[in-house]
Amino acid sequence: MSRRSAGQSEPGKLNPEGLARRRFLGRALAFGGGAAASIVGSNRAAAKSSKAAAAYQSSPKGNQRCSGCRFFNARNRTCQLVDGEISPSGWCKFYKAASSGY
């Protein structure tokens, strides 16, 4: 028969301290995951830049124009990165050709 120190339980059984620790860790992970999802969701909503911050202009820069940018949504004339209505012939410093690898 082996000797166990105080606080140790039989193999395969949880003692009250181990159960409490598992419950605490499970709740902490659940809370942390929910908080992280909330933060990510709010950052997405706040991620758009103003037209001024993006150096947006309503005319193209050379052959670069919003209609050829990967962030432009032609259906509703919006941009994933710039706030407000966007002209298909506009341009900003976030321009990235739609066909290029992001």
PLY file of the C-alpha trace (Angstrom):
ply
format ascii 1.0
element vertex 102
property float x
property float y
property float z
element edge 101
property int vertex1
property int vertex2
end_header
0.00 0.00 0.00
1.44 3.35 -0.98
1.38 6.41 1.20
-0.34 9.53 -0.09
0.27 13.00 1.18
-2.61 15.09 2.42
-4.78 16.45 -0.37
-4.10 13.62 -2.81
-7.00 11.41 -3.84
-7.10 7.88 -5.11
-6.07 7.43 -8.76
-8.99 8.15 -11.10
-10.91 10.17 -8.51
-11.02 13.93 -8.18
-10.60 15.55 -4.84
-12.59 18.70 -4.05
-9.59 20.94 -4.77
-9.06 19.39 -8.23
-12.75 19.70 -9.05
-12.79 23.34 -8.00
-9.67 24.03 -10.08
-11.20 22.43 -13.18
-14.44 24.37 -12.71
-12.49 27.62 -12.31
-10.35 26.97 -15.40
-13.38 26.01 -17.48
-15.23 29.17 -16.52
-12.17 31.34 -17.08
-11.69 29.92 -20.57
-15.37 30.37 -21.41
-15.35 33.96 -20.20
-12.07 34.74 -21.96
-13.33 33.35 -25.26
-16.53 35.38 -25.06
-14.64 38.54 -24.20
-12.20 37.99 -27.07
-15.06 37.51 -29.54
-16.68 40.70 -28.29
-13.45 42.67 -28.68
-12.84 41.34 -32.21
-16.41 42.17 -33.23
-16.19 45.72 -31.92
-12.81 46.26 -33.60
-14.24 45.23 -36.95
-16.98 47.81 -36.63
-14.47 50.50 -35.66
-11.80 49.45 -38.16
-12.88 51.76 -41.00
-10.80 54.87 -41.57
-12.16 58.27 -42.40
-11.72 59.48 -45.97
-9.22 62.07 -44.74
-7.13 59.46 -42.88
-7.14 57.25 -45.98
-6.14 60.17 -48.23
-9.24 59.35 -50.30
-9.80 61.27 -53.51
-12.74 60.98 -55.90
-10.45 60.68 -58.93
-8.10 57.81 -59.83
-4.34 57.82 -59.31
-2.94 56.69 -62.62
-4.58 53.39 -63.45
-5.43 52.71 -59.80
-9.10 53.23 -58.99
-11.51 51.90 -56.40
-13.39 49.80 -58.96
-10.22 47.70 -59.36
-9.47 47.46 -55.65
-10.01 44.29 -53.62
-11.65 46.28 -50.78
-14.30 47.97 -52.95
-17.91 46.72 -53.02
-19.44 47.92 -56.28
-22.97 46.81 -55.39
-23.35 49.32 -52.56
-20.41 51.61 -53.37
-18.60 50.99 -50.09
-15.11 50.06 -49.02
-14.08 47.55 -46.36
-11.48 49.99 -45.04
-12.82 53.51 -45.70
-16.02 54.94 -44.22
-18.79 56.43 -46.35
-19.88 56.17 -49.98
-16.99 55.52 -52.36
-16.74 56.49 -56.02
-15.75 53.64 -58.36
-13.26 56.04 -59.96
-11.83 57.15 -56.59
-8.54 56.19 -54.96
-6.96 56.02 -51.48
-3.67 54.99 -49.92
-5.08 51.54 -49.05
-5.51 50.61 -52.71
-4.73 46.97 -53.43
-5.39 45.54 -56.88
-8.23 43.01 -56.80
-6.22 40.40 -58.70
-3.09 40.61 -56.54
-2.36 38.25 -53.68
-3.28 40.02 -50.46
0 1
1 2
2 3
3 4
4 5
5 6
6 7
7 8
8 9
9 10
10 11
11 12
12 13
13 14
14 15
15 16
16 17
17 18
18 19
19 20
20 21
21 22
22 23
23 24
24 25
25 26
26 27
27 28
28 29
29 30
30 31
31 32
32 33
33 34
34 35
35 36
36 37
37 38
38 39
39 40
40 41
41 42
42 43
43 44
44 45
45 46
46 47
47 48
48 49
49 50
50 51
51 52
52 53
53 54
54 55
55 56
56 57
57 58
58 59
59 60
60 61
61 62
62 63
63 64
64 65
65 66
66 67
67 68
68 69
69 70
70 71
71 72
72 73
73 74
74 75
75 76
76 77
77 78
78 79
79 80
80 81
81 82
82 83
83 84
84 85
85 86
86 87
87 88
88 89
89 90
90 91
91 92
92 93
93 94
94 95
95 96
96 97
97 98
98 99
99 100
100 101
